[in-house]
Amino acid sequence: MNALKTKLENRSATAAVIGLGYVGLPLAMEVAAAGFHVIGIDLDRNKINMLNQGKSYILDVPEKNVADAIQNGKFTPTCDFSALARADTVSICVPTPLSKSRDPDISFILSATEEIRKYLHPGQLIVLESTTYPGTTDELIVPELGNTGLNVGTDFFVAFSPERIDPGNPSFNTRNTPKIVGGITPACTDIALLFYSAFIERVIPVSSTKCAEMVKLLENTFRSVNIGMVNELALMCDLLGVDVYEVIDAAATKPFGFSAFYPGPGLGGHCIPIDPHYLAWKLKALNFQARFIGLAAEINGMMPSVVATMVADGLNRASKSIRGSKIMILGVAYKKNVSDCRESPALDVMRLLSEKGAVLSYNDPFVPTLRLGGTTFKSIDAAPAEIARHDCVIILTDHSAYDIRKIVDAAKLVIDTRNSTKDIHDYKDRIIKLGAGNNVPSSSQHDDEHETMPLRVTGR
Ligand SMILES: NC(=O)c1ccc[n+]([C@@H]2O[C@H](COP(=O)([O-])OP(=O)(O)OC[C@H]3O[C@@H](n4cnc5c(N)ncnc54)[C@H](O)[C@@H]3O)[C@@H](O)[C@H]2O)c1
């Protein structure tokens, strides 16, 4: 342990990062910038080739950082796991998706652990960063590594430290986002703290790996549940004829006890739609039903149908149907100013509209092509003339590049799922905004208790 401590203190340690995606590549760059030599391992040969040519494929990682790290010998990308034999620390940043039956798929963690086991040696620190269910580190990783005959806490060290990166966030990055660390033993926590403190401004120890795993799931479940609640509130506001955004912004003036969350077309990305299911799955095995998680997933999952209903209502006003209408999606990435389309609600909205016979196109400045079902779509120009050719445009992702004034001026019908048109006060008749209360049909102003709901939504 002392030898590893000295290497971490004087930055002579070699740090390996397994999985060079949205999480692993920024981490590798930060560790290299702190002065360590970094071995980056990924199964994807294209990524390794790009990195070796000094190219970045992650928007938040500037090309220059990769090129400099390669040139000054601080970063060695490879597909070859035998490089782990030289590593003093190993950070696991592989994907943790859901299987087809929506259960945790931890096969990526297991296969990375098998590779680590082959090259495990005394004085090595192994840290799992991938989001997973509580118990993964001590119930799966430690027994597998313990098969080598080496002892955890004395020969080698194991910790869990959840990655909290927020791609596209201009203020918070790997370095200035506080990091949680929980080790299998106190010695494991100490050594992991020493490692992360070398390149992260604030590192917070917790008492166990299970606690650290649970911290991440609390954070993401908190977001999922609050977004589900506010999505439901948006539907209520539509029925009540109140603008949900005005309500939220007014409530947010309360200086304590309230956090603002905003409605939208559904959840996306590799975290919020997936991670709470890891927790619910684990609890199910313990005969406990995680009801908030289920309810939030149900409400968030029906938002694409809500959007499709808004489109149908808007077209109906002009005596048009979805079938045959030209509909342009603005923004297919799951959130603004990023290129990540994993789990994006745009995919569900497009699928629903396509099933109803819409003639679909999309624009996204960050996503040049999009594969949906058997079809490959290409991002088309979002210039006013192009927008005017469409029967309807749907703002699904509020990328900063969009000039909303020009879009509304040119469009026949705008479905706004992100409050993007908040500053547009004319053309109200051509804008339908989620949760703005403008979906209330005029007949529902009557006192008819049997009035049809303006937004009849169906789950998926
Ligand atoms: N993307 C985010 O915003 C974010 C934020 C916080 C936490 N996380 C968590 O971090 C983890 C990684 O997510 P990501 O978004 O970086 O995923 P990603 O798909 O962008 O990157 C994962 C990389 O791992 C590689 N890989 C897969 N199996 C491998 C193996 N056995 N050995 C070596 N490389 C392998 C893949 O080729 C890919 O390049 C997940 O658990 C995710 O939940 C993601």
The ligand as a Tripos MOL2 file, in Angstrom:
@<TRIPOS>MOLECULE
LIG
   44    48     1     0     0
SMALL
NO_CHARGES

@<TRIPOS>ATOM
      1 N1        -23.1300    9.4230  -20.2230 N.am      1 LIG1
      2 C1        -23.3520   10.0210  -19.0700 C.2       1 LIG1
      3 O1        -23.7840   11.1700  -19.0200 O.2       1 LIG1
      4 C2        -23.0730    9.3160  -17.7560 C.ar      1 LIG1
      5 C3        -23.0290   10.0810  -16.5820 C.ar      1 LIG1
      6 C4        -22.7650    9.4590  -15.3800 C.ar      1 LIG1
      7 C5        -22.5890    8.0710  -15.3360 C.ar      1 LIG1
      8 N2        -22.6590    7.3420  -16.4870 N.ar      1 LIG1
      9 C6        -22.4250    5.9000  -16.3760 C.3       1 LIG1
     10 O2        -21.1020    5.6340  -16.8220 O.3       1 LIG1
     11 C7        -21.0590    4.3740  -17.4940 C.3       1 LIG1
     12 C8        -20.4910    4.5620  -18.8980 C.3       1 LIG1
     13 O3        -21.3870    5.3860  -19.6300 O.3       1 LIG1
     14 P1        -20.9580    6.1400  -20.9560 P.3       1 LIG1
     15 O4        -22.0310    7.0980  -21.2640 O.co2     1 LIG1
     16 O5        -19.5420    6.6190  -20.8590 O.co2     1 LIG1
     17 O6        -20.9940    4.9260  -21.9990 O.3       1 LIG1
     18 P2        -20.3970    4.9160  -23.4760 P.3       1 LIG1
     19 O7        -21.1800    3.9040  -24.2290 O.co2     1 LIG1
     20 O8        -20.2830    6.3040  -23.9990 O.co2     1 LIG1
     21 O9        -18.9050    4.3900  -23.2760 O.3       1 LIG1
     22 C9        -18.6030    3.1130  -22.8390 C.3       1 LIG1
     23 C10       -17.3820    2.6130  -23.6150 C.3       1 LIG1
     24 O10       -17.0190    1.3420  -23.0800 O.3       1 LIG1
     25 C11       -16.5800    0.5100  -24.1570 C.3       1 LIG1
     26 N3        -16.6810   -0.8620  -23.6910 N.ar      1 LIG1
     27 C12       -17.7890   -1.6320  -23.5330 C.ar      1 LIG1
     28 N4        -17.4440   -2.8180  -22.9720 N.ar      1 LIG1
     29 C13       -16.1100   -2.7840  -22.7740 C.ar      1 LIG1
     30 C14       -15.1750   -3.7080  -22.2450 C.ar      1 LIG1
     31 N5        -15.5590   -4.8900  -21.7460 N.pl3     1 LIG1
     32 N6        -13.8910   -3.3510  -22.2210 N.ar      1 LIG1
     33 C15       -13.4830   -2.1600  -22.7070 C.ar      1 LIG1
     34 N7        -14.3110   -1.2440  -23.2090 N.ar      1 LIG1
     35 C16       -15.6200   -1.5540  -23.2420 C.ar      1 LIG1
     36 C17       -17.4900    0.8940  -25.2920 C.3       1 LIG1
     37 O11       -16.9050    0.5640  -26.5380 O.3       1 LIG1
     38 C18       -17.6250    2.4170  -25.0960 C.3       1 LIG1
     39 O12       -16.6310    3.1290  -25.8140 O.3       1 LIG1
     40 C19       -22.4840    3.8280  -17.4560 C.3       1 LIG1
     41 O13       -22.6190    2.9960  -16.3340 O.3       1 LIG1
     42 C20       -23.3270    5.0720  -17.2700 C.3       1 LIG1
     43 O14       -24.5460    4.7860  -16.6320 O.3       1 LIG1
     44 C21       -22.8680    7.9450  -17.6930 C.ar      1 LIG1
@<TRIPOS>BOND
     1     1     2 1
     2     2     3 2
     3     2     4 1
     4     4     5 ar
     5     4    44 ar
     6     5     6 ar
     7     6     7 ar
     8     7     8 ar
     9     8     9 1
    10     8    44 ar
    11     9    10 1
    12     9    42 1
    13    10    11 1
    14    11    12 1
    15    11    40 1
    16    12    13 1
    17    13    14 1
    18    14    15 2
    19    14    16 1
    20    14    17 1
    21    17    18 1
    22    18    19 2
    23    18    20 1
    24    18    21 1
    25    21    22 1
    26    22    23 1
    27    23    24 1
    28    23    38 1
    29    24    25 1
    30    25    26 1
    31    25    36 1
    32    26    27 ar
    33    26    35 ar
    34    27    28 ar
    35    28    29 ar
    36    29    30 ar
    37    29    35 ar
    38    30    31 1
    39    30    32 ar
    40    32    33 ar
    41    33    34 ar
    42    34    35 ar
    43    36    37 1
    44    36    38 1
    45    38    39 1
    46    40    41 1
    47    40    42 1
    48    42    43 1
@<TRIPOS>SUBSTRUCTURE
     1 LIG1         1 GROUP 0 **** ****
